[in-house]
């Protein structure tokens, strides 16, 4: 097979390849060599022998393969890439050699970008040391995972210190077995004797805290980096939202906001959100110690304005008259009924997500957005159940839209993303909003 059958459309960024089509490229860091090498589909050292314009946009870069580590054994590879920087393409130069980390598209084409660990050989000492050591791995070698357990605090404390969680048991479950170890007084742990494979690693947090699971794929038995396991505060605030007649209000987006941040423009990162259930009950979880106000429509927009009338627990319009909700570590705070003032007219909007054949779509991700001044997302996202239905209680006369995302396929690299949006004006007796998810046409 000719190397030209391996041409890669390097569409690594949705913003396109033409330098005129985007202003910036944003991506996460490339990670360590021991991580990047296994996430890539092909890793090799290549010497650039030609660069020319591509009819698809960007440039065709032909590389002679000097040393192959993972993915194939070929003498030449041609990549289609952009110009670098704004378009995410890699800025290859004639006559230079690179360590290339390549990724295959759903059609089997190979790609790379400035978001990968691709780099000139002259700057790749760590990469080459690791890649050349891969031959030392033997089938059946047992692995180790070492890391640390840390308390997650947001926003970060003023002293910016990291707070380890010592003495906590860490477990790794996978490959039909469970392994465990205990964190030392610095919060550090080491799990040993694990077969190569995929594991869920979690810190078994004490009461009042919650451990955040981390999926770890072990490819190299020698380990890679030091994963951080986070433990979060898990205070709870529990109650019910009712109207003036004592009836529960379903589908109302609630916010527990730090007292000091309640009137900050654009809201605060230090808040917890939840939706009320069908009978108006709610439970706000993972609440850090502090003093809060509970409300809805409580956060000001970035220009400092309020789009809709707001209310605070136990049933007042302004934060000055609201009851403070104080939460300590692991507290379960149960509130009296939160009575929505009569001057706030709420209506319930029901909806249904279906596919093109009219079948209900489960597990579709739903976001309610304020479209008056926005769009600003109201409340947390949630997913539809087996019946594809959802419901919101919103302010009558308000302009909103429902934004729905659906993922088709389990493989993160090849799955299809479907997006639909339906605008509406909230009114009593409105018909059911039907959102039809269609296959992507691009």
Buried (B, 14 or more C-beta within 10 A) or exposed (E): EEBEEBBBBBBBBEBBBBBEEBEEBEEEEBBBBBBBBBBBBBBBBBBBEEBEEBEEBBBBBBBBBBBBBBBBEBEBBBBBBBBBBBBBBBEBEEEEBBBBBBBBBEEEBBBBBBBBBBBEBEEBEBBBEBBEEBEEEEEEEEBBBBBBBBBBBEEEEEEEEEEBBBEBBBBBBBBEEEBEBEBBEEBBBBBEEBBBBEBEBBBBBBEBBBBBBBEBEBBBBEBBEEBBBBBBBBBBBEBBBBBEEEEBBBBBBBBBBBBEBBBBEEBBEBBBBBBBBEEBBBEBBBBBBBEBBBBBBBBBBEEEEEBBBBBBBBBBBEBEEBBEBEBEBBBEBEBEBBBBBEEBEBBBBBBBBBBEEEEBBBEBBBBBBBBBEBBBBBBBEBBBEEEBBBBBBBBEEBBBBBBBBBEEEEEEEEEEEBEBBBEBBBEEEEEEBEBBBEEEEE
